[in-house]
Amino acid sequence: MSNLDESIGKILLELQRDDPDTFKKLMRKAQEEHPELFEEGIDAENKEIDEYNLKIDEYNKKVDEL
């Protein structure tokens, strides 16, 4: 099962990088259906990641405007 977990983890990382909106939707659904899998500390990490992604989006918009 460890190989399966590792493969799923890699797929999720690629999805987060390539399609962050779909990744967010998928993670929200997983959290709603299986809240026991999510620890409180992860919410803080996700908030930091979301804030970082917003900064990147803002930067990319500024670059596109140039």
C-alpha positions, 0 to 999 in steps of 0.5 A: 500500500505504500507504493499506492500512497506514494503514487497518489501523493505524486499525482496530487502534487502534480495536480496542485501545480498544474491545476490548483483550482481543481486541486482545491475542489478535490481537497474540499470534497475529500475533507467533507467526506472524510474529515478524520483524515485531516488534522488541524495543523493541515488547515493552517498549512493550506491557508499559507499555501492559499495565501502564497498562491494568491501572491503568485496570481497577483504577480502573474497578473502584473507581469501580464499587464506589462 
